[in-house]
């Protein structure tokens, strides 16, 4: 119960602070408000802001609005908003995000490069396979043509009656003269009558 009373007290205090600023706007009052109170002030005046904006950015919008509406003098803008000099956290965060984006882009480029290399390797292998297949087909075609010409040549030889000496079967079938069979019909040689024969 104490926590709910404490919450009610804090809520009432915040509401009182916001109302006090709205009643008499000043840079000092605005500086004393928390971000949630500044957001309520911005809503009160109908100022557009992004929920993720920092307190200083919303405060600058409120001050610019109040100067535009002539509620506060223009000199307020020059003196009121001080840019924090120690933005190391924000800079570090931005640096980390930039490094992350750079790494992601490098990884993406690396993936694309590897993909292109794989595609090029695949195309190269396909071309080599295609060339090998074409070479084998040419060799087979040449072999078939050679065999066809040899067969045609043999047929022409048979048609023309040309006999090969290396083929004894063909020589016997053609009825050619065999000297060894007809030696017995040759007369015997006589030295005394050498001129007869």
C-alpha positions in Angstrom: 0.0 0.0 0.0 2.9 2.3 0.7 4.2 1.8 -2.8 0.8 2.8 -4.3 0.7 6.0 -2.1 4.3 6.7 -3.1 3.3 6.2 -6.8 0.3 8.5 -6.3 2.5 11.1 -4.7 5.1 10.9 -7.5 2.4 11.1 -10.1 0.8 14.1 -8.4 4.2 15.8 -8.1 5.0 15.2 -11.8 1.5 16.6 -12.7 2.2 19.6 -10.5 5.6 20.2 -12.1 4.1 20.0 -15.6 1.2 22.4 -14.7 3.7 24.8 -13.1 5.7 24.9 -16.4 2.6 25.3 -18.5 1.4 28.2 -16.2 4.7 30.0 -16.4 7.1 28.5 -19.0 10.8 29.1 -18.5 14.0 27.4 -19.4 14.8 26.7 -15.8 11.5 25.0 -15.3 11.9 22.9 -18.5 15.4 21.9 -17.4 14.0 20.6 -14.1 11.5 18.3 -15.8 12.0 14.6 -16.4 11.7 13.1 -19.9 8.2 11.8 -19.1 7.1 15.3 -18.0 8.6 16.9 -21.1 6.7 14.4 -23.2 3.5 15.5 -21.5 4.3 19.1 -22.1 4.9 18.3 -25.8 1.6 16.5 -25.9 -0.1 19.5 -24.2 1.2 21.9 -26.9 0.5 19.4 -29.7 4.2 19.1 -30.6 5.0 16.1 -32.7 8.0 13.9 -31.6 9.3 10.4 -31.9 9.0 8.2 -28.8 12.6 7.0 -29.2 13.9 10.6 -29.1 16.2 11.6 -26.3 15.2 14.1 -23.7 17.3 16.9 -25.1 15.8 16.5 -28.5 12.2 16.7 -27.2 13.2 19.7 -25.0 14.6 21.5 -28.1 11.3 20.9 -30.0 9.3 22.3 -27.0 11.6 25.4 -26.8 11.4 26.0 -30.6 7.6 25.8 -30.4 7.5 28.2 -27.5 9.8 30.7 -29.4 7.7 30.3 -32.6 4.6 31.1 -30.6 6.4 34.1 -28.9 5.9 32.6 -25.5 9.7 32.7 -24.9 12.3 35.1 -26.4 14.5 33.9 -29.2 17.6 34.3 -27.1 16.4 31.3 -25.1 17.3 29.0 -28.0 21.0 30.1 -28.0 21.5 29.7 -24.3 19.1 27.1 -23.1 20.0 24.0 -25.0 23.5 22.9 -24.4 24.7 19.9 -26.4 26.4 17.4 -24.1 30.1 17.3 -24.8 30.4 13.7 -23.7 28.6 11.7 -26.3 31.0 8.8 -26.1 28.2 6.3 -25.5 26.2 7.5 -28.5 29.4 7.6 -30.6 30.3 4.1 -29.5 26.9 2.9 -30.3 27.0 4.4 -33.8 30.5 3.0 -34.4 29.3 -0.5 -33.4 26.3 -0.2 -35.7 28.5 1.0 -38.6 31.0 -1.8 -38.0 28.1 -4.3 -37.9 26.7 -2.9 -41.2 30.1 -3.1 -42.8 30.6 -6.7 -41.6 27.2 -7.6 -42.9 27.9 -6.0 -46.3 31.3 -7.7 -46.5 29.7 -11.0 -45.6 27.1 -10.4 -48.3 29.7 -9.6 -50.9 31.7 -12.7 -49.8 28.6 -14.9 -50.2 27.9 -13.4 -53.7 31.6 -13.9 -54.7 31.5 -17.5 -53.6 28.2 -18.0 -55.3 29.6 -16.6 -58.6 32.7 -18.8 -58.2 30.6 -21.9 -57.7 28.5 -20.9 -60.8 31.6 -20.3 -62.9 33.1 -23.6 -61.7 29.9 -25.4 -62.5 29.7 -23.8 -66.0 33.3 -24.7 -66.6 32.7 -28.3 -65.6 29.6 -28.5 -67.8 31.6 -27.0 -70.7 34.4 -29.5 -70.2 31.9 -32.4 -70.0 30.2 -31.2 -73.1 33.5 -30.9 -75.0 34.5 -34.3 -73.9 31.2 -35.8 -74.9 31.4 -34.1 -78.3 35.0 -35.3 -78.7 33.9 -38.9 -77.9 31.0 -38.6 -80.4 33.4 -37.3 -83.1 35.8 -40.2 -82.5 32.9 -42.7 -82.6 31.7 -41.1 -85.8 35.1 -41.2 -87.3 35.5 -44.9 -86.3 32.1 -45.7 -87.8 33.0 -43.9 -91.1 36.4 -45.7 -91.2 34.8 -49.1 -90.7 32.2 -48.2 -93.3 34.9 -47.2 -95.9 36.9 -50.4 -95.2 33.9 -52.5 -95.6 33.0 -50.7 -98.8 36.6 -51.1 -100.1 36.5 -54.9 -99.4 33.2 -55.1 -101.3 34.7 -53.3 -104.3 37.7 -55.6 -104.2 35.4 -58.7 -104.3 33.4 -57.2 -107.1 36.4 -56.4 -109.2 38.0 -59.8 -108.5 41.1 -58.5 -106.9 42.8 -61.3 -104.9 44.8 -60.7 -101.8 47.9 -62.9 -101.7 47.7 -63.1 -97.9 44.4 -64.8 -98.0 45.0 -68.4 -99.2 41.3 -69.2 -99.1 40.5 -66.6 -101.7 43.4 -67.8 -103.9 42.1 -71.4 -104.0 38.6 -70.5 -104.8 39.5 -68.4 -107.8 41.0 -71.3 -109.8 44.5 -69.7 -110.2 47.4 -71.8 -111.6 49.3 -73.9 -108.9 52.8 -74.9 -110.1 53.4 -77.5 -107.5 50.5 -79.5 -108.8 51.7 -79.5 -112.3 55.5 -80.3 -111.8 55.0 -84.0 -112.7 54.1 -82.9 -116.3 57.5 -81.3 -116.8 60.0 -83.5 -118.7 63.2 -84.5 -117.0 66.3 -82.5 -117.8 69.0 -84.2 -119.8 72.5 -82.8 -119.9 73.3 -84.2 -123.3 70.4 -82.6 -125.0 70.3 -79.3 -123.1 69.2 -77.5 -126.1 66.1 -79.4 -126.6 64.3 -77.8 -123.9 
